[in-house]
Amino acid sequence: MTPKEVLEKWINAFNHADVDAITDLYALHAVNHQVANKPVIGKEAIRDMFTREFAAANMICIPENILQDGEWAILEWKDPLGLRGCGFFQIQEGKIVFQRGYWDKLSFLRLHHLPIE
């Protein structure tokens, strides 16, 4: 699978809040660093993160741009509530080994009526 194809599968799993499908896309020692939060290290920790996040908020990723450069897939996205962001996915042998995301955490918490930390 190309990095773009892996990212398209990630978006589908994310939009269906499918923890098993999304977790399966990560390598065993993957790192997911949403810059508004501390890095999450390891496939099982990433599973736990998505389990918590999907339980807390109804999140939808609407892709605006998907680009591929070598082993990187780049996503520019928005959601139905007006939040925007971007993500960078390093993919090796069909698995996400590193992910970095940029978005406004305060806006996310307010839009989803979640407690502000």
N, CA, C and O atoms as a GROMACS GRO file, in nm:
protein
  468
    1MET      N    1   0.083  -0.118   0.000
    1MET     CA    2   0.000   0.000   0.000
    1MET      C    3   0.088   0.125   0.000
    1MET      O    4   0.190   0.130   0.068
    2THR      N    5   0.048   0.224  -0.076
    2THR     CA    6   0.119   0.350  -0.076
    2THR      C    7   0.084   0.428   0.051
    2THR      O    8  -0.018   0.399   0.114
    3PRO      N    9   0.167   0.526   0.090
    3PRO     CA   10   0.131   0.609   0.205
    3PRO      C   11  -0.007   0.675   0.189
    3PRO      O   12  -0.083   0.685   0.285
    4LYS      N   13  -0.039   0.719   0.070
    4LYS     CA   14  -0.170   0.782   0.046
    4LYS      C   15  -0.283   0.682   0.069
    4LYS      O   16  -0.386   0.717   0.128
    5GLU      N   17  -0.266   0.559   0.025
    5GLU     CA   18  -0.369   0.456   0.046
    5GLU      C   19  -0.386   0.424   0.195
    5GLU      O   20  -0.499   0.406   0.242
    6VAL      N   21  -0.276   0.418   0.269
    6VAL     CA   22  -0.284   0.396   0.414
    6VAL      C   23  -0.360   0.512   0.478
    6VAL      O   24  -0.446   0.490   0.564
    7LEU      N   25  -0.328   0.633   0.439
    7LEU     CA   26  -0.397   0.750   0.495
    7LEU      C   27  -0.546   0.747   0.463
    7LEU      O   28  -0.628   0.780   0.549
    8GLU      N   29  -0.582   0.708   0.342
    8GLU     CA   30  -0.725   0.698   0.308
    8GLU      C   31  -0.796   0.595   0.395
    8GLU      O   32  -0.910   0.616   0.434
    9LYS      N   33  -0.730   0.484   0.425
    9LYS     CA   34  -0.786   0.384   0.517
    9LYS      C   35  -0.798   0.443   0.658
    9LYS      O   36  -0.896   0.418   0.728
   10TRP      N   37  -0.698   0.520   0.699
   10TRP     CA   38  -0.700   0.584   0.831
   10TRP      C   39  -0.821   0.678   0.842
   10TRP      O   40  -0.893   0.675   0.942
   11ILE      N   41  -0.843   0.759   0.740
   11ILE     CA   42  -0.956   0.853   0.741
   11ILE      C   43  -1.088   0.776   0.752
   11ILE      O   44  -1.176   0.815   0.829
   12ASN      N   45  -1.102   0.669   0.677
   12ASN     CA   46  -1.225   0.590   0.682
   12ASN      C   47  -1.246   0.531   0.822
   12ASN      O   48  -1.356   0.538   0.877
   13ALA      N   49  -1.141   0.474   0.879
   13ALA     CA   50  -1.152   0.417   1.014
   13ALA      C   51  -1.183   0.526   1.116
   13ALA      O   52  -1.266   0.506   1.205
   14PHE      N   53  -1.117   0.641   1.104
   14PHE     CA   54  -1.140   0.753   1.196
   14PHE      C   55  -1.286   0.798   1.188
   14PHE      O   56  -1.350   0.818   1.291
   15ASN      N   57  -1.336   0.814   1.068
   15ASN     CA   58  -1.473   0.863   1.051
   15ASN      C   59  -1.579   0.764   1.096
   15ASN      O   60  -1.694   0.803   1.119
   16HIS      N   61  -1.542   0.638   1.110
   16HIS     CA   62  -1.634   0.538   1.163
   16HIS      C   63  -1.605   0.506   1.311
   16HIS      O   64  -1.665   0.415   1.368
   17ALA      N   65  -1.513   0.582   1.372
   17ALA     CA   66  -1.472   0.559   1.511
   17ALA      C   67  -1.439   0.411   1.533
   17ALA      O   68  -1.474   0.353   1.636
   18ASP      N   69  -1.370   0.352   1.436
   18ASP     CA   70  -1.336   0.210   1.439
   18ASP      C   71  -1.196   0.193   1.499
   18ASP      O   72  -1.095   0.197   1.429
   19VAL      N   73  -1.193   0.174   1.629
   19VAL     CA   74  -1.066   0.165   1.702
   19VAL      C   75  -0.979   0.051   1.650
   19VAL      O   76  -0.859   0.068   1.633
   20ASP      N   77  -1.039  -0.064   1.625
   20ASP     CA   78  -0.960  -0.178   1.578
   20ASP      C   79  -0.898  -0.151   1.441
   20ASP      O   80  -0.780  -0.177   1.420
   21ALA      N   81  -0.978  -0.098   1.349
   21ALA     CA   82  -0.927  -0.071   1.214
   21ALA      C   83  -0.819   0.036   1.215
   21ALA      O   84  -0.718   0.023   1.145
   22ILE      N   85  -0.838   0.141   1.294
   22ILE     CA   86  -0.739   0.248   1.296
   22ILE      C   87  -0.611   0.201   1.364
   22ILE      O   88  -0.501   0.234   1.318
   23THR      N   89  -0.623   0.125   1.472
   23THR     CA   90  -0.506   0.076   1.543
   23THR      C   91  -0.424  -0.019   1.455
   23THR      O   92  -0.301  -0.020   1.462
   24ASP      N   93  -0.492  -0.097   1.374
   24ASP     CA   94  -0.423  -0.192   1.286
   24ASP      C   95  -0.331  -0.123   1.186
   24ASP      O   96  -0.241  -0.186   1.132
   25LEU      N   97  -0.353   0.006   1.161
   25LEU     CA   98  -0.271   0.080   1.064
   25LEU      C   99  -0.138   0.127   1.123
   25LEU      O  100  -0.052   0.176   1.049
   26TYR      N  101  -0.119   0.112   1.254
   26TYR     CA  102   0.004   0.159   1.320
   26TYR      C  103   0.103   0.045   1.342
   26TYR      O  104   0.064  -0.069   1.368
   27ALA      N  105   0.230   0.077   1.330
   27ALA     CA  106   0.337  -0.017   1.364
   27ALA      C  107   0.341  -0.036   1.516
   27ALA      O  108   0.289   0.047   1.591
   28LEU      N  109   0.401  -0.143   1.559
   28LEU     CA  110   0.405  -0.178   1.701
   28LEU      C  111   0.460  -0.065   1.788
   28LEU      O  112   0.405  -0.038   1.895
   29HIS      N  113   0.566   0.001   1.745
   29HIS     CA  114   0.630   0.106   1.826
   29HIS      C  115   0.604   0.246   1.768
   29HIS      O  116   0.687   0.335   1.784
   30ALA      N  117   0.491   0.263   1.704
   30ALA     CA  118   0.457   0.392   1.642
   30ALA      C  119   0.446   0.503   1.747
   30ALA      O  120   0.426   0.477   1.865
   31VAL      N  121   0.462   0.625   1.699
   31VAL     CA  122   0.446   0.744   1.782
   31VAL      C  123   0.339   0.832   1.718
   31VAL      O  124   0.345   0.861   1.598
   32ASN      N  125   0.242   0.873   1.798
   32ASN     CA  126   0.139   0.966   1.752
   32ASN      C  127   0.156   1.091   1.838
   32ASN      O  128   0.128   1.090   1.958
   33HIS      N  129   0.200   1.198   1.775
   33HIS     CA  130   0.221   1.323   1.848
   33HIS      C  131   0.129   1.432   1.794
   33HIS      O  132   0.160   1.497   1.694
   34GLN      N  133   0.019   1.451   1.860
   34GLN     CA  134  -0.067   1.565   1.834
   34GLN      C  135  -0.005   1.678   1.917
   34GLN      O  136  -0.004   1.672   2.040
   35VAL      N  137   0.046   1.781   1.850
   35VAL     CA  138   0.132   1.877   1.918
   35VAL      C  139   0.064   1.949   2.034
   35VAL      O  140   0.132   2.008   2.119
   36ALA      N  141  -0.069   1.945   2.039
   36ALA     CA  142  -0.139   2.003   2.153
   36ALA      C  143  -0.132   1.912   2.276
   36ALA      O  144  -0.171   1.952   2.386
   37ASN      N  145  -0.084   1.790   2.257
   37ASN     CA  146  -0.076   1.690   2.364
   37ASN      C  147   0.063   1.629   2.367
   37ASN      O  148   0.145   1.652   2.278
   38LYS      N  149   0.089   1.550   2.471
   38LYS     CA  150   0.215   1.477   2.479
   38LYS      C  151   0.213   1.364   2.377
   38LYS      O  152   0.106   1.313   2.344
   39PRO      N  153   0.330   1.323   2.325
   39PRO     CA  154   0.334   1.211   2.231
   39PRO      C  155   0.280   1.082   2.294
   39PRO      O  156   0.301   1.056   2.412
   40VAL      N  157   0.212   1.004   2.214
   40VAL     CA  158   0.162   0.873   2.255
   40VAL      C  159   0.250   0.770   2.185
   40VAL      O  160   0.263   0.771   2.063
   41ILE      N  161   0.311   0.682   2.263
   41ILE     CA  162   0.411   0.591   2.209
   41ILE      C  163   0.365   0.447   2.222
   41ILE      O  164   0.330   0.401   2.331
   42GLY      N  165   0.364   0.376   2.110
   42GLY     CA  166   0.328   0.235   2.106
   42GLY      C  167   0.185   0.212   2.061
   42GLY      O  168   0.095   0.290   2.091
   43LYS      N  169   0.168   0.105   1.988
   43LYS     CA  170   0.038   0.072   1.928
   43LYS      C  171  -0.073   0.060   2.032
   43LYS      O  172  -0.183   0.110   2.010
   44GLU      N  173  -0.047  -0.004   2.145
   44GLU     CA  174  -0.151  -0.021   2.247
   44GLU      C  175  -0.188   0.112   2.313
   44GLU      O  176  -0.304   0.135   2.345
   45ALA      N  177  -0.089   0.197   2.334
   45ALA     CA  178  -0.119   0.330   2.390
   45ALA      C  179  -0.199   0.412   2.290
   45ALA      O  180  -0.287   0.489   2.329
   46ILE      N  181  -0.170   0.396   2.162
   46ILE     CA  182  -0.246   0.465   2.058
   46ILE      C  183  -0.389   0.412   2.056
   46ILE      O  184  -0.483   0.490   2.041
   47ARG      N  185  -0.406   0.281   2.070
   47ARG     CA  186  -0.540   0.223   2.079
   47ARG      C  187  -0.617   0.285   2.196
   47ARG      O  188  -0.733   0.326   2.180
   48ASP      N  189  -0.554   0.293   2.311
   48ASP     CA  190  -0.619   0.351   2.429
   48ASP      C  191  -0.658   0.497   2.405
   48ASP      O  192  -0.766   0.541   2.444
   49MET      N  193  -0.569   0.572   2.340
   49MET     CA  194  -0.597   0.712   2.310
   49MET      C  195  -0.722   0.725   2.222
   49MET      O  196  -0.811   0.805   2.252
   50PHE      N  197  -0.728   0.646   2.113
   50PHE     CA  198  -0.844   0.655   2.024
   50PHE      C  199  -0.971   0.608   2.095
   50PHE      O  200  -1.079   0.664   2.072
   51THR      N  201  -0.961   0.507   2.179
   51THR     CA  202  -1.078   0.460   2.254
   51THR      C  203  -1.134   0.573   2.339
   51THR      O  204  -1.256   0.595   2.340
   52ARG      N  205  -1.048   0.643   2.411
   52ARG     CA  206  -1.091   0.756   2.494
   52ARG      C  207  -1.148   0.870   2.410
   52ARG      O  208  -1.253   0.925   2.442
   53GLU      N  209  -1.077   0.904   2.303
   53GLU     CA  210  -1.118   1.019   2.222
   53GLU      C  211  -1.249   0.994   2.149
   53GLU      O  212  -1.333   1.084   2.141
   54PHE      N  213  -1.268   0.874   2.095
   54PHE     CA  214  -1.395   0.845   2.026
   54PHE      C  215  -1.511   0.840   2.125
   54PHE      O  216  -1.624   0.870   2.087
   55ALA      N  217  -1.485   0.804   2.251
   55ALA     CA  218  -1.590   0.803   2.352
   55ALA      C  219  -1.627   0.945   2.396
   55ALA      O  220  -1.740   0.971   2.437
   56ALA      N  221  -1.530   1.037   2.388
   56ALA     CA  222  -1.551   1.174   2.437
   56ALA      C  223  -1.617   1.267   2.335
   56ALA      O  224  -1.688   1.359   2.373
   57ALA      N  225  -1.593   1.243   2.206
   57ALA     CA  226  -1.641   1.338   2.105
   57ALA      C  227  -1.671   1.266   1.974
   57ALA      O  228  -1.607   1.167   1.939
   58ASN      N  229  -1.769   1.319   1.902
   58ASN     CA  230  -1.802   1.269   1.768
   58ASN      C  231  -1.713   1.344   1.670
   58ASN      O  232  -1.742   1.459   1.636
   59MET      N  233  -1.607   1.280   1.624
   59MET     CA  234  -1.508   1.348   1.540
   59MET      C  235  -1.521   1.298   1.396
   59MET      O  236  -1.534   1.179   1.371
   60ILE      N  237  -1.516   1.392   1.305
   60ILE     CA  238  -1.523   1.363   1.162
   60ILE      C  239  -1.409   1.437   1.093
   60ILE      O  240  -1.385   1.554   1.119
   61CYS      N  241  -1.340   1.366   1.006
   61CYS     CA  242  -1.230   1.423   0.929
   61CYS      C  243  -1.275   1.438   0.783
   61CYS      O  244  -1.303   1.339   0.716
   62ILE      N  245  -1.282   1.562   0.737
   62ILE     CA  246  -1.315   1.589   0.598
   62ILE      C  247  -1.185   1.632   0.529
   62ILE      O  248  -1.136   1.742   0.552
   63PRO      N  249  -1.129   1.545   0.445
   63PRO     CA  250  -1.002   1.579   0.380
   63PRO      C  251  -1.020   1.694   0.282
   63PRO      O  252  -1.114   1.696   0.203
   64GLU      N  253  -0.928   1.788   0.289
   64GLU     CA  254  -0.925   1.897   0.191
   64GLU      C  255  -0.813   1.875   0.091
   64GLU      O  256  -0.829   1.900  -0.028
   65ASN      N  257  -0.699   1.826   0.140
   65ASN     CA  258  -0.586   1.793   0.055
   65ASN      C  259  -0.516   1.672   0.111
   65ASN      O  260  -0.496   1.661   0.232
   66ILE      N  261  -0.478   1.581   0.023
   66ILE     CA  262  -0.396   1.467   0.061
   66ILE      C  263  -0.278   1.466  -0.036
   66ILE      O  264  -0.296   1.460  -0.158
   67LEU      N  265  -0.160   1.471   0.020
   67LEU     CA  266  -0.038   1.472  -0.060
   67LEU      C  267   0.051   1.357  -0.017
   67LEU      O  268   0.041   1.308   0.096
   68GLN      N  269   0.136   1.314  -0.106
   68GLN     CA  270   0.232   1.209  -0.074
   68GLN      C  271   0.370   1.252  -0.120
   68GLN      O  272   0.386   1.305  -0.230
   69ASP      N  273   0.468   1.230  -0.034
   69ASP     CA  274   0.607   1.259  -0.068
   69ASP      C  275   0.692   1.147  -0.009
   69ASP      O  276   0.718   1.145   0.111
   70GLY      N  277   0.735   1.056  -0.094
   70GLY     CA  278   0.814   0.944  -0.045
   70GLY      C  279   0.733   0.860   0.052
   70GLY      O  280   0.625   0.812   0.018
   71GLU      N  281   0.785   0.842   0.173
   71GLU     CA  282   0.714   0.761   0.273
   71GLU      C  283   0.622   0.845   0.361
   71GLU      O  284   0.575   0.798   0.465
   72TRP      N  285   0.595   0.968   0.320
   72TRP     CA  286   0.508   1.058   0.396
   72TRP      C  287   0.376   1.080   0.324
   72TRP      O  288   0.373   1.098   0.202
   73ALA      N  289   0.268   1.080   0.401
   73ALA     CA  290   0.137   1.123   0.353
   73ALA      C  291   0.099   1.245   0.436
   73ALA      O  292   0.116   1.245   0.558
   74ILE      N  293   0.049   1.347   0.370
   74ILE     CA  294   0.017   1.473   0.436
   74ILE      C  295  -0.131   1.501   0.416
   74ILE      O  296  -0.182   1.490   0.305
   75LEU      N  297  -0.198   1.535   0.525
   75LEU     CA  298  -0.342   1.556   0.523
   75LEU      C  299  -0.375   1.697   0.574
   75LEU      O  300  -0.334   1.735   0.683
   76GLU      N  301  -0.448   1.772   0.493
   76GLU     CA  302  -0.508   1.897   0.540
   76GLU      C  303  -0.656   1.867   0.554
   76GLU      O  304  -0.718   1.816   0.460
   77TRP      N  305  -0.715   1.898   0.670
   77TRP     CA  306  -0.852   1.856   0.699
   77TRP      C  307  -0.933   1.967   0.762
   77TRP      O  308  -0.881   2.069   0.809
   78LYS      N  309  -1.063   1.943   0.763
   78LYS     CA  310  -1.156   2.025   0.840
   78LYS      C  311  -1.258   1.929   0.900
   78LYS      O  312  -1.262   1.811   0.865
   79ASP      N  313  -1.341   1.982   0.989
   79ASP     CA  314  -1.451   1.900   1.041
   79ASP      C  315  -1.581   1.978   1.026
   79ASP      O  316  -1.579   2.097   0.994
   80PRO      N  317  -1.695   1.914   1.047
   80PRO     CA  318  -1.822   1.981   1.027
   80PRO      C  319  -1.847   2.101   1.119
   80PRO      O  320  -1.933   2.184   1.090
   81LEU      N  321  -1.771   2.110   1.228
   81LEU     CA  322  -1.791   2.220   1.323
   81LEU      C  323  -1.702   2.340   1.293
   81LEU      O  324  -1.712   2.443   1.360
   82GLY      N  325  -1.616   2.329   1.193
   82GLY     CA  326  -1.532   2.442   1.154
   82GLY      C  327  -1.387   2.433   1.196
   82GLY      O  328  -1.306   2.519   1.161
   83LEU      N  329  -1.351   2.330   1.272
   83LEU     CA  330  -1.212   2.312   1.312
   83LEU      C  331  -1.130   2.270   1.190
   83LEU      O  332  -1.178   2.196   1.104
   84ARG      N  333  -1.007   2.318   1.182
   84ARG     CA  334  -0.918   2.283   1.072
   84ARG      C  335  -0.784   2.238   1.132
   84ARG      O  336  -0.747   2.276   1.243
   85GLY      N  337  -0.713   2.156   1.054
   85GLY     CA  338  -0.582   2.113   1.097
   85GLY      C  339  -0.509   2.042   0.986
   85GLY      O  340  -0.555   2.035   0.872
   86CYS      N  341  -0.393   1.988   1.022
   86CYS     CA  342  -0.317   1.910   0.926
   86CYS      C  343  -0.243   1.799   1.000
   86CYS      O  344  -0.216   1.809   1.120
   87GLY      N  345  -0.212   1.695   0.926
   87GLY     CA  346  -0.143   1.581   0.984
   87GLY      C  347  -0.036   1.530   0.890
   87GLY      O  348  -0.050   1.536   0.768
   88PHE      N  349   0.071   1.481   0.947
   88PHE     CA  350   0.183   1.425   0.873
   88PHE      C  351   0.201   1.281   0.920
   88PHE      O  352   0.218   1.256   1.039
   89PHE      N  353   0.198   1.188   0.826
   89PHE     CA  354   0.203   1.046   0.857
   89PHE      C  355   0.324   0.985   0.787
   89PHE      O  356   0.332   0.985   0.664
   90GLN      N  357   0.418   0.933   0.865
   90GLN     CA  358   0.532   0.861   0.807
   90GLN      C  359   0.494   0.714   0.804
   90GLN      O  360   0.460   0.654   0.906
   91ILE      N  361   0.500   0.656   0.684
   91ILE     CA  362   0.451   0.520   0.665
   91ILE      C  363   0.563   0.435   0.606
   91ILE      O  364   0.622   0.468   0.504
   92GLN      N  365   0.589   0.324   0.674
   92GLN     CA  366   0.691   0.229   0.629
   92GLN      C  367   0.630   0.090   0.626
   92GLN      O  368   0.567   0.046   0.723
   93GLU      N  369   0.650   0.020   0.516
   93GLU     CA  370   0.598  -0.117   0.500
   93GLU      C  371   0.448  -0.124   0.529
   93GLU      O  372   0.401  -0.220   0.589
   94GLY      N  373   0.374  -0.021   0.486
   94GLY     CA  374   0.229  -0.021   0.500
   94GLY      C  375   0.176   0.012   0.637
   94GLY      O  376   0.056  -0.001   0.661
   95LYS      N  377   0.263   0.056   0.729
   95LYS     CA  378   0.220   0.089   0.865
   95LYS      C  379   0.265   0.230   0.902
   95LYS      O  380   0.372   0.275   0.860
   96ILE      N  381   0.183   0.298   0.980
   96ILE     CA  382   0.219   0.431   1.030
   96ILE      C  383   0.322   0.413   1.141
   96ILE      O  384   0.296   0.344   1.240
   97VAL      N  385   0.439   0.474   1.124
   97VAL     CA  386   0.543   0.466   1.227
   97VAL      C  387   0.552   0.596   1.305
   97VAL      O  388   0.598   0.597   1.420
   98PHE      N  389   0.507   0.706   1.244
   98PHE     CA  390   0.509   0.835   1.312
   98PHE      C  391   0.398   0.922   1.257
   98PHE      O  392   0.375   0.927   1.136
   99GLN      N  393   0.328   0.989   1.346
   99GLN     CA  394   0.222   1.081   1.306
   99GLN      C  395   0.234   1.208   1.389
   99GLN      O  396   0.254   1.204   1.510
  100ARG      N  397   0.222   1.320   1.321
  100ARG     CA  398   0.221   1.448   1.391
  100ARG      C  399   0.101   1.527   1.340
  100ARG      O  400   0.078   1.535   1.219
  101GLY      N  401   0.024   1.585   1.433
  101GLY     CA  402  -0.094   1.661   1.396
  101GLY      C  403  -0.093   1.799   1.458
  101GLY      O  404  -0.048   1.818   1.571
  102TYR      N  405  -0.144   1.894   1.381
  102TYR     CA  406  -0.153   2.034   1.425
  102TYR      C  407  -0.298   2.078   1.417
  102TYR      O  408  -0.359   2.071   1.311
  103TRP      N  409  -0.353   2.125   1.529
  103TRP     CA  410  -0.490   2.176   1.537
  103TRP      C  411  -0.503   2.255   1.665
  103TRP      O  412  -0.417   2.247   1.753
  104ASP      N  413  -0.609   2.331   1.677
  104ASP     CA  414  -0.631   2.419   1.792
  104ASP      C  415  -0.709   2.344   1.899
  104ASP      O  416  -0.830   2.323   1.886
  105LYS      N  417  -0.641   2.304   2.005
  105LYS     CA  418  -0.704   2.225   2.111
  105LYS      C  419  -0.814   2.302   2.183
  105LYS      O  420  -0.918   2.245   2.214
  106LEU      N  421  -0.793   2.429   2.211
  106LEU     CA  422  -0.895   2.507   2.281
  106LEU      C  423  -1.024   2.513   2.198
  106LEU      O  424  -1.133   2.496   2.252
  107SER      N  425  -1.011   2.538   2.069
  107SER     CA  426  -1.130   2.540   1.982
  107SER      C  427  -1.198   2.403   1.982
  107SER      O  428  -1.321   2.396   1.987
  108PHE      N  429  -1.120   2.294   1.975
  108PHE     CA  430  -1.177   2.159   1.977
  108PHE      C  431  -1.259   2.138   2.105
  108PHE      O  432  -1.373   2.092   2.098
  109LEU      N  433  -1.202   2.170   2.220
  109LEU     CA  434  -1.271   2.150   2.347
  109LEU      C  435  -1.400   2.232   2.352
  109LEU      O  436  -1.503   2.182   2.396
  110ARG      N  437  -1.394   2.354   2.309
  110ARG     CA  438  -1.514   2.439   2.309
  110ARG      C  439  -1.621   2.388   2.213
  110ARG      O  440  -1.738   2.382   2.248
  111LEU      N  441  -1.581   2.350   2.092
  111LEU     CA  442  -1.677   2.303   1.992
  111LEU      C  443  -1.748   2.175   2.035
  111LEU      O  444  -1.863   2.152   1.999
  112HIS      N  445  -1.679   2.092   2.113
  112HIS     CA  446  -1.736   1.965   2.158
  112HIS      C  447  -1.790   1.973   2.301
  112HIS      O  448  -1.828   1.872   2.360
  113HIS      N  449  -1.792   2.094   2.356
  113HIS     CA  450  -1.844   2.116   2.492
  113HIS      C  451  -1.777   2.027   2.594
  113HIS      O  452  -1.841   1.969   2.681
  114LEU      N  453  -1.643   2.019   2.581
  114LEU     CA  454  -1.563   1.939   2.673
  114LEU      C  455  -1.495   2.033   2.772
  114LEU      O  456  -1.474   2.150   2.741
  115PRO      N  457  -1.459   1.983   2.890
  115PRO     CA  458  -1.394   2.068   2.990
  115PRO      C  459  -1.260   2.121   2.938
  115PRO      O  460  -1.184   2.049   2.874
  116ILE      N  461  -1.234   2.246   2.967
  116ILE     CA  462  -1.107   2.307   2.930
  116ILE      C  463  -1.007   2.274   3.040
  116ILE      O  464  -1.031   2.300   3.158
  117GLU      N  465  -0.896   2.218   2.998
  117GLU     CA  466  -0.796   2.170   3.094
  117GLU      C  467  -0.724   2.284   3.162
  117GLU      O  468  -0.637   2.261   3.246
   0.00000   0.00000   0.00000
